Amino acid sequence: MTLLTYRTPDSALTTRTATRTSSRTGTGTRTGLDSRTIPGPTTAAPVPRLTSTVAKEYVHRACHAEVFITGSRQLTDTVFAVTAQWPRAHTFFSTADGTRHDPMQTAETIRQAGLYLAHARFDIPLDHKFMMWNLDYTTLPHRLLIGTAPTDLTLEVQLLAQPRRAGTTVDFTLETVVRRGTQRAGTGYARFTTVPHSTYQRLRRGRHGAEHPSAPIMTAEPLPPARVGRLRPCDVVLTPADAPGSWHLTPDFRHPILFDHTNDHIPGMVLLEAARQAANALSSPVTVTPAAAATTFHRYAEHDAPTTITARHTPGVDPDTLTTTVTGHQHGEPIFTTVLTGHPDHR
């Protein structure tokens, strides 16, 4: 087992390179121009540090608008400060009343933070494939209120153990504290394994080429949006099944957020959304916004396999909250398990 070393992000390398180049050529020199007729400044004005998102490739997103991570800095050998920003309004991560950020946006931000650190800090090549085994989050709903400007966040991300390499495979686990200003807004936990593309091809046994799935065959109409805690029919991913407390997973593979980029399996965030919708379908007409969720992914969810989602209420520690355990199966084998907790909101 070999410990990984961290590297400085490319932006810092670019800055150092630019500084060395400037010292060689002379600040203010105009190459190919007569400096006597077009004088340059004697001293370079400092370049202001502006906020922007990180490269979308670092967080495995195709659309710049879906990138929430804005940067990072290393605090200790195992702790990183990752900055993020949420828009005031999002087309998918939204709550029914529009006054709060969707708690599940926390899960997506933690996922992105893990991918970004892997590439920018742990030196994982961009063409490596990721397996996400766990994704947990907890939030404080009163800290998710939408203000008069986009919400800036800082994630204190700690490695629970140094990333280790076994051959070409890398495994790492992160624990996260999400802060809004100085106040804690949530926490998180995630575990990833990365493998080279060639290894992934062998693991997937040819499924790596099935990145353009056909539309699922629906035997029934999707559930009404209000029943699953959504506002738009296009966001519904469940259709009724025969057994009580069970549904079929039938997402629209053309959905611009859930399927932001092509893949050879159903993304974990789609499964987490299915869990949210199943919890709401089970509790209907009561709506439950999942303030917390703990998810374990057992194996990849295939595009072309029927997926059954089941939900059941389980006793919780707090009598004022509703806890729901949701599982997904394909061919009788579990693909994920999620335990969601939230405060019921009677309609």
C-alpha positions as CSV (number, residue, x, y, z in Angstrom):
1,M,0.0,0.0,0.0
2,T,1.5,3.3,-1.1
3,L,0.5,6.7,0.3
4,L,-0.5,9.3,-2.2
5,T,1.1,12.7,-2.3
6,Y,-0.9,15.9,-2.9
7,R,-0.2,18.3,-5.7
8,T,-0.9,22.0,-6.1
9,P,-3.9,22.8,-8.3
10,D,-3.1,23.8,-11.9
11,S,-4.2,27.4,-11.2
12,A,-1.4,27.8,-8.7
13,L,1.1,26.3,-11.2
14,T,-0.1,28.7,-13.9
15,T,0.5,31.6,-11.5
16,R,4.0,30.5,-10.8
17,T,4.7,30.0,-14.5
18,A,3.3,33.4,-15.4
19,T,5.5,35.0,-12.7
20,R,8.7,33.3,-14.0
21,T,7.8,34.3,-17.6
22,S,7.2,37.9,-16.5
23,S,10.6,38.1,-14.8
24,R,12.4,36.9,-17.9
25,T,10.7,39.1,-20.4
26,G,10.3,42.2,-18.3
27,T,7.0,43.6,-17.1
28,G,5.4,45.9,-19.6
29,T,7.4,44.8,-22.6
30,R,5.3,44.7,-25.8
31,T,6.8,41.9,-28.1
32,G,7.0,43.1,-31.7
33,L,6.1,46.7,-30.9
34,D,8.4,49.8,-30.5
35,S,8.3,50.6,-26.8
36,R,9.3,54.1,-27.6
37,T,6.0,54.8,-29.3
38,I,3.7,52.6,-27.2
39,P,5.1,52.7,-23.6
40,G,4.0,50.0,-21.2
41,P,3.4,50.5,-17.5
42,T,6.4,50.6,-15.2
43,T,4.7,48.3,-12.6
44,A,2.1,45.7,-13.2
45,A,-1.2,46.3,-11.5
46,P,-2.2,43.5,-9.1
47,V,-4.7,41.1,-10.6
48,P,-7.8,40.9,-8.4
49,R,-8.8,37.4,-7.2
50,L,-12.2,36.7,-8.6
51,T,-14.7,33.9,-7.8
52,S,-15.5,31.3,-10.4
53,T,-16.4,27.6,-10.4
54,V,-13.7,24.9,-10.8
55,A,-13.5,23.2,-14.2
56,K,-16.5,21.0,-14.8
57,E,-14.3,18.1,-15.6
58,Y,-13.1,18.0,-12.0
59,V,-16.6,17.3,-10.7
60,H,-17.8,15.1,-13.6
61,R,-20.4,17.5,-14.9
62,A,-21.1,18.5,-18.5
63,C,-22.9,21.8,-17.8
64,H,-21.0,24.7,-16.1
65,A,-24.3,25.7,-14.4
66,E,-24.3,22.4,-12.4
67,V,-20.9,23.0,-10.9
68,F,-21.1,24.1,-7.2
69,I,-17.5,23.9,-6.2
70,T,-15.5,27.2,-6.5
71,G,-12.1,26.2,-5.0
72,S,-10.0,24.7,-2.2
73,R,-7.0,25.1,0.0
74,Q,-5.2,22.7,2.2
75,L,-5.3,23.3,5.9
76,T,-3.3,20.4,7.3
77,D,-2.1,17.0,6.0
78,T,-5.6,15.6,6.1
79,V,-7.9,18.6,6.1
80,F,-9.0,20.8,3.2
81,A,-11.3,23.9,3.0
82,V,-13.5,23.6,-0.1
83,T,-15.6,26.5,-1.1
84,A,-18.9,26.2,-2.9
85,Q,-21.9,28.4,-4.0
86,W,-25.5,27.6,-4.5
87,P,-27.8,29.7,-6.7
88,R,-30.8,31.4,-5.2
89,A,-33.0,29.3,-7.6
90,H,-32.2,25.9,-9.1
91,T,-34.3,24.1,-11.7
92,F,-34.2,20.8,-9.9
93,F,-32.8,21.3,-6.3
94,S,-35.8,23.2,-5.0
95,T,-38.3,23.0,-2.2
96,A,-42.1,23.3,-2.7
97,D,-42.4,26.8,-1.0
98,G,-39.2,28.1,-2.6
99,T,-37.9,29.6,0.6
100,R,-35.1,27.1,1.4
101,H,-32.4,25.2,-0.5
102,D,-33.1,21.6,-1.1
103,P,-31.2,19.5,1.5
104,M,-30.3,17.0,-1.2
105,Q,-28.2,19.7,-2.8
106,T,-25.9,19.1,0.2
107,A,-25.3,15.5,-1.0
108,E,-24.5,16.6,-4.5
109,T,-22.1,19.3,-3.2
110,I,-20.3,16.7,-1.0
111,R,-20.1,14.3,-4.0
112,Q,-18.5,17.1,-6.1
113,A,-16.1,18.0,-3.3
114,G,-14.8,14.4,-3.2
115,L,-14.3,14.2,-7.0
116,Y,-12.6,17.6,-7.1
117,L,-10.2,16.8,-4.3
118,A,-9.4,13.4,-5.9
119,H,-8.3,15.1,-9.2
120,A,-6.9,18.4,-7.9
121,R,-5.3,17.3,-4.7
122,F,-4.8,13.5,-4.8
123,D,-3.5,13.4,-8.4
124,I,-6.2,11.0,-9.7
125,P,-6.2,11.3,-13.6
126,L,-9.3,12.7,-15.2
127,D,-10.0,9.5,-17.2
128,H,-10.2,7.3,-14.1
129,K,-13.6,6.0,-13.1
130,F,-15.1,6.4,-9.7
131,M,-17.2,4.0,-7.5
132,M,-19.1,5.7,-4.8
133,W,-19.9,3.3,-1.9
134,N,-21.4,5.7,0.7
135,L,-22.9,9.2,0.6
136,D,-24.4,10.6,3.8
137,Y,-25.6,14.1,4.7
138,T,-27.3,15.9,7.5
139,T,-28.7,19.5,7.4
140,L,-30.1,22.1,9.7
141,P,-33.2,23.3,7.7
142,H,-33.2,26.7,9.4
143,R,-29.7,27.3,8.0
144,L,-30.8,26.6,4.4
145,L,-33.0,29.7,4.0
146,I,-32.5,31.4,0.7
147,G,-31.3,35.0,1.1
148,T,-31.0,38.0,-1.2
149,A,-27.8,36.6,-2.8
150,P,-26.4,33.2,-3.8
151,T,-25.4,31.1,-0.8
152,D,-21.6,30.8,-0.2
153,L,-20.5,27.7,1.7
154,T,-17.3,26.4,3.1
155,L,-16.8,22.6,3.4
156,E,-14.2,21.5,5.9
157,V,-13.3,18.1,4.4
158,Q,-11.2,15.7,6.4
159,L,-9.6,12.5,5.2
160,L,-10.4,9.8,7.7
161,A,-7.4,7.9,6.5
162,Q,-4.7,8.8,4.0
163,P,-5.7,7.8,0.4
164,R,-4.0,4.5,-0.4
165,R,-3.1,3.0,-3.7
166,A,-3.2,-0.7,-4.3
167,G,-1.7,-1.0,-7.7
168,T,-3.8,1.4,-9.8
169,T,-6.8,1.4,-7.5
170,V,-7.2,4.3,-5.0
171,D,-9.6,4.3,-2.1
172,F,-10.4,7.3,0.1
173,T,-13.0,8.3,2.7
174,L,-14.1,11.9,3.6
175,E,-15.9,13.5,6.5
176,T,-17.3,16.9,5.9
177,V,-18.7,19.9,7.9
178,V,-20.7,22.3,5.8
179,R,-20.6,25.9,7.0
180,R,-22.6,29.0,5.9
181,G,-20.4,31.8,7.1
182,T,-19.4,30.8,10.7
183,Q,-22.5,28.7,11.3
184,R,-22.7,25.0,10.7
185,A,-25.4,24.1,8.1
186,G,-24.7,20.4,7.8
187,T,-22.3,17.4,7.8
188,G,-21.5,14.7,5.4
189,Y,-19.6,11.4,4.8
190,A,-18.5,9.8,1.5
191,R,-16.3,6.9,0.4
192,F,-14.9,6.5,-3.1
193,T,-12.8,4.0,-5.0
194,T,-11.1,5.0,-8.3
195,V,-9.8,2.7,-11.0
196,P,-8.2,3.3,-14.5
197,H,-10.5,3.2,-17.5
198,S,-9.0,-0.1,-18.6
199,T,-9.7,-1.7,-15.3
200,Y,-13.2,-0.3,-15.3
201,Q,-13.8,-1.9,-18.7
202,R,-12.9,-5.3,-17.3
203,L,-15.1,-4.8,-14.3
204,R,-18.1,-3.7,-16.4
205,R,-17.7,-6.6,-18.9
206,G,-18.6,-4.6,-21.9
207,R,-21.3,-2.4,-20.3
208,H,-18.9,0.5,-20.5
209,G,-20.1,1.2,-24.0
210,A,-23.8,1.4,-23.1
211,E,-23.7,5.1,-22.5
212,H,-26.8,6.1,-24.5
213,P,-29.7,4.1,-23.0
214,S,-33.1,3.9,-24.6
215,A,-36.1,5.3,-22.9
216,P,-37.5,2.9,-20.2
217,I,-40.6,0.9,-21.0
218,M,-43.4,2.3,-18.8
219,T,-46.4,0.1,-18.1
220,A,-48.1,2.9,-16.1
221,E,-48.2,6.6,-15.8
222,P,-45.6,8.2,-13.5
223,L,-46.8,9.2,-10.1
224,P,-48.3,12.7,-9.7
225,P,-45.6,15.2,-8.9
226,A,-47.4,16.4,-5.7
227,R,-47.4,12.8,-4.3
228,V,-43.7,12.5,-4.5
229,G,-42.7,16.0,-3.4
230,R,-41.9,17.4,-6.8
231,L,-43.4,20.3,-8.7
232,R,-42.9,19.2,-12.4
233,P,-44.0,15.9,-14.1
234,C,-40.6,15.7,-15.8
235,D,-38.8,15.3,-12.5
236,V,-40.8,12.2,-11.4
237,V,-38.8,9.0,-11.6
238,L,-41.3,6.5,-10.2
239,T,-44.3,4.6,-11.6
240,P,-46.6,2.4,-9.6
241,A,-45.9,-1.3,-9.0
242,D,-48.2,-4.1,-7.9
243,A,-47.0,-4.5,-4.3
244,P,-47.9,-1.9,-1.6
245,G,-44.9,0.4,-0.8
246,S,-43.1,-0.6,-4.1
247,W,-42.6,1.3,-7.3
248,H,-40.7,1.0,-10.6
249,L,-37.7,3.3,-11.3
250,T,-38.5,4.9,-14.6
251,P,-36.5,8.1,-15.0
252,D,-36.3,10.1,-18.2
253,F,-32.8,9.5,-19.4
254,R,-33.0,12.9,-21.2
255,H,-33.4,14.8,-17.9
256,P,-30.8,17.6,-18.1
257,I,-29.9,17.5,-14.4
258,L,-30.3,13.8,-13.4
259,F,-28.5,12.7,-16.5
260,D,-26.2,15.7,-17.0
261,H,-23.8,13.5,-19.0
262,T,-23.9,10.1,-20.6
263,N,-22.9,7.2,-18.4
264,D,-23.1,3.4,-18.6
265,H,-25.2,3.1,-15.4
266,I,-27.8,5.0,-13.4
267,P,-26.1,7.7,-11.3
268,G,-26.2,7.5,-7.6
269,M,-27.9,10.9,-7.3
270,V,-30.8,9.5,-9.4
271,L,-31.1,6.6,-6.9
272,L,-31.1,9.1,-4.0
273,E,-33.9,11.1,-5.7
274,A,-35.8,7.9,-6.2
275,A,-35.5,7.3,-2.4
276,R,-36.8,10.8,-1.7
277,Q,-39.8,10.3,-4.0
278,A,-40.6,6.8,-2.6
279,A,-40.5,8.2,1.0
280,N,-43.0,10.9,0.0
281,A,-45.2,8.5,-1.9
282,L,-45.3,6.3,1.2
283,S,-46.2,9.2,3.5
284,S,-48.6,10.9,1.1
285,P,-50.6,13.1,1.7
286,V,-47.8,14.2,4.1
287,T,-44.8,15.7,2.5
288,V,-41.3,14.9,4.0
289,T,-38.3,16.9,3.0
290,P,-35.3,14.7,3.9
291,A,-33.1,16.8,6.2
292,A,-30.8,13.8,6.4
293,A,-30.0,10.7,4.4
294,A,-27.5,7.9,4.8
295,T,-27.0,5.9,1.6
296,T,-25.0,2.7,0.8
297,F,-24.4,1.7,-2.8
298,H,-24.0,-2.0,-3.2
299,R,-23.4,-2.3,-7.0
300,Y,-24.1,-0.4,-10.2
301,A,-27.7,0.1,-11.3
302,E,-27.9,-0.9,-14.9
303,H,-30.0,1.0,-17.5
304,D,-31.6,-2.0,-19.0
305,A,-32.6,-3.9,-15.9
306,P,-36.0,-3.5,-14.2
307,T,-35.5,-1.6,-10.9
308,T,-37.9,-2.0,-8.0
309,I,-37.9,0.7,-5.3
310,T,-39.4,-0.3,-1.9
311,A,-40.0,1.9,1.1
312,R,-41.1,1.4,4.7
313,H,-41.3,3.6,7.7
314,T,-38.9,2.7,10.6
315,P,-38.9,3.9,14.2
316,G,-36.8,7.1,14.7
317,V,-35.1,8.6,17.7
318,D,-37.0,11.8,17.5
319,P,-40.8,11.3,17.6
320,D,-41.3,14.6,15.7
321,T,-39.4,13.2,12.6
322,L,-40.3,10.5,10.1
323,T,-37.7,7.9,9.2
324,T,-38.0,5.9,6.0
325,T,-35.8,3.1,4.8
326,V,-35.7,2.8,1.0
327,T,-34.1,0.0,-1.0
328,G,-33.6,-0.6,-4.7
329,H,-33.3,-4.1,-6.3
330,Q,-32.4,-5.4,-9.8
331,H,-32.9,-9.1,-10.6
332,G,-33.5,-9.6,-6.8
333,E,-30.1,-8.2,-5.9
334,P,-29.8,-5.0,-3.8
335,I,-28.3,-2.0,-5.5
336,F,-28.7,0.6,-2.8
337,T,-30.1,1.3,0.7
338,T,-31.1,4.7,2.0
339,V,-32.4,5.8,5.4
340,L,-34.0,9.3,5.1
341,T,-35.2,11.4,8.0
342,G,-37.3,14.5,7.9
343,H,-40.0,16.5,9.6
344,P,-43.5,15.8,8.2
345,D,-45.3,18.7,6.6
346,H,-49.0,18.2,6.4
347,R,-50.5,19.6,3.1
